[in-house]
């Protein structure tokens, strides 16, 4: 199953966190559900983490 959208799981601001009002280029991805990745080097790495995260949640919900 390939999950593209999942209720309660979005990746606002490409998953970037803010520190002192500045979006960080390198850092964890933060899903709207509150889960967070390890530090990642790019937006594409954060999007990949989020795809994998949603896939894990969809599989766990079965």
N, C-alpha and C positions, 0 to 999 in steps of 0.2 A: 504494500500500500504506500502510495506517495501522498503525503499530507502537504497541501499548499496553504490552506487556511484552517485555523483552529480557534474556536471561541476562547477568549481569555489569554491568547498568546499572540502578542504583537511585538514588534521590535522597533520601538520609537527611536528616532534620531539615529538610524542604522545601528542601534544598540550601544551607541557611545555614551559614556558617562560624562558628567560635567564636574569640573573641579574649579572653584573660584570663577564661575560663570563661563568657563572655556571648555568646549568639547574636546575630549582627549582623543588623539589619533591612535594611540596604543593603550589598550586597557581591556577590561572584560566586556563581554556582551551582556546586556541586562534585559531579560524578557519581562513583559508586563505582568507575568504571573509572579515575578520576584526571583526566579532562578537566575543564576549568574555563572558565567564561564570563568576560566582562568584568563590571564591577560592574553589578548590576541593582537596581532600586528596590523590588521587592516579591516576595512569594512567588509570585504568579501569573505574573510575568515569569520567575522561575526555573523554574517548571513548564513554561512555554511553551518556554524555551530547552532544557529537557530533552527535551520531545517532539521538537523539531527535531533535537537531537543524536542521539537514537535513530534517527530517520528517516534521517539522513545515514549513520550506521553501517550500517543495514540495506541502504541503497542501495549502499554501498561494498563490502559483502560479497557482492554478486551477481556 
